[in-house]
Amino acid sequence: MDKITIKIRLMKADDFDAVLGIDKKVLKTSRLEYYEMKFERLFKSKEYLPTSLVAEDNDGTVVGFIMGELYMGEFGIFQQNATLDTIGVDPDYQHKGIGEQLINEFIDHLKSLGVQKMNTLVDRNDSKLTHFFRANQFSPSQTINLERSL
């Protein structure tokens, strides 16, 4: 594949199909309801600031995305923490630094909004994703995520 130039931009509602398609290629299953809820929240709720980004190749095709939330609290004051809840890069474009570029742009965007810390959750058994995040300077948090089966 020829050298590609990646452009990172804020996600738009029109990116829904591209994001859904990438996620389906990566996970080999559709999470339509999840993305319907995410896009509804991102583009129709006034409680969240736009923070999600997409990566486009030379032709303007969306080849990756990163989604997170920065909650607007009472009186328009947002939290100093944000979440990164979804990241995806088209398998044909993986291992080219696009995920790292998305994270770096996401962090720069959050910093410009005054955010000081970002959290994400990773299944402890997902060694590839854990390695990816550690390679991008994430470390285990000081909190413990507890759960209970019902």
C-alpha positions in Angstrom: 0.0 0.0 0.0 1.3 3.5 -0.9 2.1 5.9 1.9 -1.1 7.3 3.2 -1.8 10.7 4.9 -4.3 10.5 7.6 -6.5 13.5 8.5 -8.1 13.5 11.9 -11.4 15.5 12.4 -14.3 15.8 14.7 -16.9 13.0 14.1 -20.1 14.0 12.4 -23.5 12.3 12.5 -22.9 11.4 8.8 -20.1 9.1 9.9 -22.5 6.6 11.4 -22.3 4.0 8.6 -18.5 4.2 8.4 -18.1 3.8 12.1 -20.5 0.9 12.2 -18.8 -0.8 9.3 -15.3 -0.5 10.8 -16.6 -1.9 14.1 -18.3 -4.8 12.4 -15.1 -5.6 10.4 -13.0 -5.5 13.6 -15.4 -7.5 15.9 -17.1 -9.6 13.2 -20.5 -8.7 14.6 -22.8 -5.7 14.4 -23.4 -3.5 17.4 -26.1 -1.4 15.7 -28.0 -0.6 18.9 -24.8 0.5 20.7 -23.9 2.9 18.0 -27.5 4.2 17.6 -27.4 5.0 21.4 -23.8 6.5 21.1 -24.7 8.7 18.1 -28.0 9.8 19.7 -26.1 10.9 22.8 -23.2 12.5 20.9 -25.2 14.5 18.4 -28.6 15.2 20.1 -27.8 15.5 23.8 -26.8 18.9 25.1 -25.2 17.3 28.1 -22.1 16.2 26.2 -19.4 18.2 24.4 -18.2 16.9 21.0 -15.1 14.9 21.6 -15.2 11.9 19.2 -12.9 11.9 16.2 -12.5 10.0 12.9 -9.4 9.3 10.8 -9.7 9.8 7.0 -7.3 8.5 4.4 -6.1 10.3 1.2 -9.5 9.8 -0.4 -11.6 11.0 2.5 -12.6 7.5 3.5 -13.1 7.0 7.2 -10.6 4.4 8.3 -10.7 4.8 12.1 -12.5 6.4 14.9 -12.2 7.2 18.6 -15.2 7.9 20.8 -15.4 9.2 24.3 -17.5 11.5 26.5 -16.9 14.6 28.5 -20.0 15.2 30.5 -21.4 18.7 30.9 -22.3 18.9 34.6 -24.6 21.4 36.3 -24.4 25.0 35.3 -22.4 24.1 32.2 -19.3 23.1 34.2 -17.7 19.9 32.9 -15.8 17.3 34.7 -12.0 17.4 34.6 -12.1 13.7 33.6 -13.2 12.2 30.3 -13.8 8.7 29.1 -12.5 6.9 26.1 -15.1 4.2 25.4 -14.6 3.0 21.8 -11.7 3.0 19.4 -11.6 1.2 16.0 -9.3 1.1 13.0 -10.2 -0.7 9.8 -8.2 -4.0 9.7 -6.8 -3.0 6.3 -5.2 0.1 8.0 -4.1 -1.3 11.3 -0.4 -1.3 12.3 0.2 2.0 10.6 0.0 4.3 13.6 -3.5 5.4 13.1 -4.7 4.3 16.5 -1.9 6.1 18.1 -2.6 9.2 16.1 -6.3 9.1 17.0 -5.4 8.8 20.7 -2.9 11.7 20.5 -5.4 14.0 18.7 -8.1 12.9 21.2 -5.9 13.8 24.1 -4.9 17.2 22.6 -8.6 18.0 22.0 -9.5 17.0 25.6 -6.5 19.1 27.0 -7.8 22.1 25.0 -11.1 21.7 26.9 -9.4 21.6 30.3 -9.5 17.8 30.9 -6.7 16.5 33.0 -7.4 12.7 33.1 -8.9 10.2 30.8 -10.2 6.8 31.7 -11.0 3.7 29.7 -12.0 0.1 30.6 -10.3 -3.0 29.0 -11.1 -6.7 29.6 -8.1 -8.0 31.5 -8.0 -11.0 29.1 -7.7 -8.9 26.0 -4.0 -8.9 25.7 -3.9 -7.1 22.3 -5.9 -4.2 23.5 -4.1 -4.0 26.9 -0.8 -3.9 25.0 -2.1 -1.2 22.7 -3.1 1.1 25.5 0.1 0.5 27.5 2.1 1.3 24.4 0.1 4.6 24.3 1.1 5.5 27.9 -2.0 4.2 29.7 -1.5 2.6 33.1 -3.7 0.8 35.5 -5.8 3.2 37.6 -5.8 3.3 41.4 -9.5 2.4 41.5 -10.9 -1.1 41.3 -13.8 -1.8 39.1 -16.1 -4.2 41.0 -18.9 -6.2 39.5 -21.6 -8.6 40.6 -23.3 -11.2 38.4 -27.1 -11.2 38.6 
